[in-house]
């Protein structure tokens, strides 16, 4: 019997991107990520140089293991009897293998925690498509419909206190690392993954589509919230801007701008004394943070002679972990027909539980799970 507080759910699935864990893994991992795009191996080997700077190891799997352990410990400490599993989109442990294990363990109602806090195709719907692909594979292997898990995805948590509060504290700690003479007038650069503008414009529910869609609106809301909280804590209102990083793809396709390195040049040219880079678009310090910010962007700042520091991501911070537990219990109560408090900071309010039809559409329609358009009950 599932824990009554978690009922009707009998498991939580941590669903993430995955990453290589050694030099021999790099190109096969990138082949998984880019499958179907026709990218030649030579180009993948070129892109893989970022990973080879770190011995071919992406930190994301180790960080997911830490989050997995923290969730299990938090659930146990709070008397929540809910097993936690882990599966990846692009590397072991693969999502399909994990769902196969969950079927064998008798799990039938599964909540999914994706390691992406915001609405977008790549940050939400693609995970839902991966879930549908995995469930379809299990069906093809002969798993009966009544044994196939029903999966539901936790709502976007970008504005939950468990995400915002550690981020805010990270900015305050980063400011303290700057020399005292530049700290007061330091600029705040809130960074997130750039995506094609067409994907941004159609992110979130249909009613949110438009210039930047829900993706940009959600990031701006969190950035404004953190900047205001930092101002209250320090007594100083600092200039801030949402900027982007980690662009990929064909150069003729418009992506969200400005890039963080271009922004650093612009800030230096305008006389900014220092910059704090705040990776609000990322849950943990994976490769886009370690390379694009800690390596490339900090090198650009050093070249310019611009003092710059990077604030921490939430990782497995106890407040973030406790926030996930709260979201699990909130969703479970909702499924039981209750009306729990839905905690959210900022101006946008709590996100939807069920992704509506037309939310973050793919360029070519594909089956998805855990949404109003789910192909699985």
ABEGO torsion letter per residue (X at the ends): XBBAAAOABABBBBBBAEBBAEAAAAAAAAAAAABGAGBBAAAAAAAAAAAAAAGGBBAAAAAAAAAAAAAAAAAAAAGBBBBBBBBBAABOBBAAAAAAAAAAAGBABBBBBBABABBBAAAAAAAAAAAAAAAAAAAAAGBBAAABBBBBBBBBAAABAAAAAAAAAAAAAAAAABBAAAAAABBBBBBBBBBBAAAAAABEBAAABEBGEAAAAAAAAAAAAAAAAAAAAAGBBBBBBBBBBGBBEBAABBBBOBBAAAAAAAAAAAGBABBBBBBAABABBBAAAAAAAAAAAAAAAAAAGBBBBBBBBAEABAAAAAAAAAAAAAAAAAAAGBBBBBBBBEAAEBBBABBBBGBGBBABBBBBBGBAABABX
